Amino acid sequence: MTALTLSTSTAASLRADAVVIGVAKGDKGPVVASGGEAVDKAFGGKLATVLETLGASGGEGEVTKLPAPAGFKAPVVLAVGLGEPPAKGEPYGAEALRRAAGAAARALSGSKKGGFALPVGDAESAAAVAEGALLGAYAFNAYRSNGNGGGKNGAKKKEGNGKEPLAEVALLGGKPRDKAFKAAAERATALAAEVNRARDLVNTPSNDLHPVAFAAHAQAAAKEFGLKVEVLDEKALAKGGYGGLLGVGQGSENPPRLVKLAYTHPKAEKHLALVGKGITYDSGGISLKPAGHNETMKCDMSGAAAVFATVVAAARLGLAVNVTGWLALAENMPSGSATRPGDVLRMYSGKTVEVLNTDAEGRLVLADALTRASEEKPDAIVDVATLTGAMVLALGNRTFGIMGNDEAFRTAIHEVAEESGEQSWPMPLPAELRKGMDSPVADIANMGERMGGGLVAGLFLKEFVGEGITWAHLDIAGPAFHEGAPYGYTPKGGTGSGVRTLVRLAERTADGDLG
């Protein structure tokens, strides 16, 4: 994990591989942002002109490197674009700072230390820069060869010779003796560590992260952070009647698991239950996915990863709220023992479900976990899942959908997500779509109308939420796994989508802001 320090050094005196400054996109060319005054002065007040000559405009995420001026201990100045400047007298937005810091951290991969002289006039902006830099510095190198051959079949699982992330972020102007700045740095460090934990889990190949292995990760974290953990194996699931988890997992040699991971605080007045879809690999089952749709299906446990990371983050931050995570873990595979289209499963709730499509499996494991979570009567339940391709068609690759049985709660989560820097959009649950899931042989089918498929999935989940419990559903199918080029603080591969939103939700609940 990249280290974070609040530095009292100046841009000239800091010993580092590079000093990072911000550049905004002005009407007449790039404009040096606050924090970069010392660098601009060393260039005789003409840094903006030099940058423009080098092709810089100040556009968001744009990175320009140039030699540091005489007298600087760092050999390089890295100018990163902040995009459009704020209105006069207004600070830069938190997300603009996060993305700029992330882009700079990525550009400094392989470096030991970067000094970030971005606009940090207050603790909030310092937190945004710290968070963006730590998230941008992420790299997943666990499966790269070390260049000296390998173990069996030439493969060796270890940190390898891929470009390592920036080792240290020094936040210039960070005021280490100021309580607010210190708290902001501590929160950013904990939050980034847990987002990166989720990213690591999503990026881990399915042959190393099946349900049993995932459960072991949760048990190890519980021991480290003082959490309570309970793991239901296949025998306990059968005894308890968890037909959804068992039905999805029965085609695989790797049996399913339901993991309960609980953080409690002695002063907590509220209890949040989080439920995560943990399909460690999704082949589609007997309803096999077509060619070209299988290669990234290790990411179908992103919801469980987000829930896991959030519970640990709550513990690391000492939040005065009880947070229980439910990880619904299974591997969806085709085999002679797999659930068939047309089979009927009896769920943990007692309801029966006709399985019309075995590739609509996430809702089946979530249904069991939602029912189980409801038994503890939490104040609210939020489930997180890479649930439907329909949501990607509706909202694209960077925005997750939010559904729920309480409009105020759905709106609050949307606001929390935007505050956290995660793109989201409230979605409806039209009652008329429920009829499409009527089954001639069971209480409900796992499929309904094709149009509005993401909403149909939400309506299915709603059936398994306990009466009177406030609930929301986050469909993170779009932003959970990024297949394009990295941007801002978002890497290629697992993104950790949902973690920042859920942590902020827990914080606001602890503060009594959500009623």
C-alpha angles and dihedrals in degrees: 000000000000113000122236125208132177103226130203091193122113122240089255098047100043114110103220143123091254144355115228121213132176127243124193128207105251129187092254100033138296119344123203109239126223112283091046097074095107092052092047091050091052088055090054092256090297101102092114090054091049091050092049089051088054090054099260119146103172092249117160113283094003112145125201124178125200136164114276117248122259114286096031118123091211114073097212138049114205115198115198125193119245096184122223112009119240123254115285110286093013124112124240114270117260094240093051089054093046093052095045092049090047093051090049093049091051090050089054095054110145093028125118100217139010125189111215112208096174123139105293104158094149141016092265094058091043089054091052093050092046093048094047093047094048092047092045092051091063120124131170107213101147094116101042118115117246090226095249098096119268146250124270111359089000094290123127125179107214143101103295143190096282112123107287120224123259104286101212136020114202110195108210115212088021098135100219093195094054110099094214093051092045092050091047091053093048092050093047091050094050094042095048091047091056095044086052090048088057091047091052092051093049092048095048111104116250093243087067098034109051120145095275092050092046090052089051090055089054092049091051092050091047090056092047097047102032097252128150114242134188124181122196110203126200093277093052090045091053092047091049095048099242094165096166096056093041094046093053094043100043095089093060132079086222107076123223127256137198111208125194113198115182134189118188132185124200092227097044117130097177135052123211120193117201122194122195131195107231109184097157090196128005117200090163090250116236087344086066118202115247122254112286095032100078104063098083099035092113083083094067090097093061092112093055090046090053092049092047092050093046094054090050091047091053089054094046091050094043093229117189094234132088112243123188121187123201115197112197101199127186141133115232109214137157116240142126090281097046124119111264129218105267095034118128121224126199107220129214088258090058093249119127123230127199108216107220094166123024089202088069087072102125093073090053096058092040091052092060092045093047091053092048092047090050091059090071091058097228120187090245140358125212120186122197124199147154084231114152142020085211090071090054090052090050101044107015130232101307105046129071125207125236123207130168150149094253120057095202092053092046089052091048092054090049090053092046091050093051090047089052094050097252118128115232141154132205113243130193131240102218109205093215091067091064093075091065089069094058110127128203091216107029142036092261141351123233091232134053136160115352093221109076090017094160090055091046089056090052091051090051092054092047088064090067100048114105117256114271095012119128109235141180132185123210115199103198096171091124106046101030096086123029115204098177133074117304117264133184106334093333115107130202109270125014113022104186090238114188099022097099092046093050093046091050089048089053091048093051091046090052089051091052094244096128100054 
